[in-house]
Structures are given as C-alpha cells and as structure tokens.
Amino acid sequence: MLEVLGVSKTYDMGEVPVHALRSVNLDLRSGELLVILGASGSGKSTLLNILGGLDRPTSGRLRFKDHELTDADDRELTQYRRDHVGFVFQLYNLIPSLTARENVALVCDIATDPMSPEEALELVGLSDRLDHFPAQLSGGEQQRVAIARAVAKRPEILLCDEPTGALDAETGRLVLEVLNQVNHETATTTAIITHNAAIGRLGDRVIRMSSGEITEITENETRADPKDVEW
C-alpha cells in the first residue's frame, strides 16, 4: 500500500541540524492495523507527517501503490491527502459552530465517493448525536466525530497521531474500540502513533522507534481486544 525507502528528515535549527528521521525503511500493508511506538522525540510524528503527505523527506523515497510521491509538488500532495488519506489527531479539530453531522459533511463535500455523514457517524456509534454541537459532546464523543470525519471519504490509509492522548483510560479504550472496528469493517490500512506500549497489543504489527530510527518490528500472532488492554 505504502512504502518508505531510506527516508531521512533533517530540520535546520540554527547551526545545529536536528535529525528527526534516519534512513527509515517501512511498508504499510493493505488492510493492516499498525502501531508505531516511541517516546516524545523518537520521530514517530515526523514519520506520520511524511506518510500522510504533510511533510517531505530530506532524502529517501515514498511510494503509494505505483505512484512515486518523493518529488510530488504541493498540488499532487494535496490530491493524495484528499483522495487517499484520513487523519485523526490528539486534538479533535472540530468546528464548534457546526453539529457533528455538519463537521463530517465538510469532508463528504470534497470526496469523490463518500459515505453519508449519517453512515459515518453510525459506524462510530454516534447515530444519536447527529445534531449535537462539539460543546455538547464529551471528549471521547468528539474524538469519535473526528474519526467519522476521517473515514467518511473512504480513505485507503488512516493515520492516527496519539488519538487517545487527551483522554482518560476508559474513554481512550472506547476510541480504540472504534478504530479497531473501522479497520475490521472497512479494511482501511490504519497506523496508530502512540507512546503507550500497551496499545501495541492491538496491532497486526508493532514498530518501535527511538532517535529517528526503527529499532524493532514485531508481528502479533493475534490482535488483542481493546477491552482487554490495561494501561
């Protein structure tokens, strides 16, 4: 689905360059749930930004299916993000003056073959919250609206950056159940970025990162049920 080949990312911070990624090689397989683990500063969010076309590598190559994205211009990366990638972040980024239905509809309006907002919100268990505004929703419900918004355009890749980082354990587990369900029911290739090692049990594979490098790749024989994950 997506290949990262020898990707490095360096930021110029005055006289001292910061090496956020160092010769990373990784593939995202069709339909899998991948968990990328690492402490703050390990490079996992930089990797996600490159996978999603939000940033460009300093060196190396990025391929989506048979499309070379390494030298893509801004227009091509925008089209890649719009047509193929869904994002879920730690902050929900909902528009407060719009209802849950209207927040999801914003994405549906620009997608080529979207779900209806109602279908997407039903998928995340919010059929009874369609016309509620963000201020009327709990943190977990707001994150589920954000997930509905991300999957409504039927992306082939769903990238989640610390999706439970702002939530308590019980609510975070519910959000993970939703992501697990979305991955099962839509076969969307899903990557979850987290510092929480317990979440690794949910993935088909676990990628561990440190100092901008992949230090270990583990395949789980079976994926744990989010209800059984303790942290």
Buried (B, 14 or more C-beta within 10 A) or exposed (E): BBBBBEBBBBEEEEEEEEBBBBBBEBEBEEBBBBBBBBEEBBBBBBBBBBBBBBBBBBEBBBBBEEEEBEEBEEEBBEEBBBBBBBBBBBEBEBEEEBBBBBBBBBBBEEBEEBBEBBBBBBBBBBEEBBEBBBEEBEBBBBBBBBBBBBBBBBBBBBBBBBBBBBBEEEBBBBBBBBBBBBBEEBEBBBBBBBEBEEBBBBBBBBBBBBBBBBEEEEEBEEBBEBEEBEE
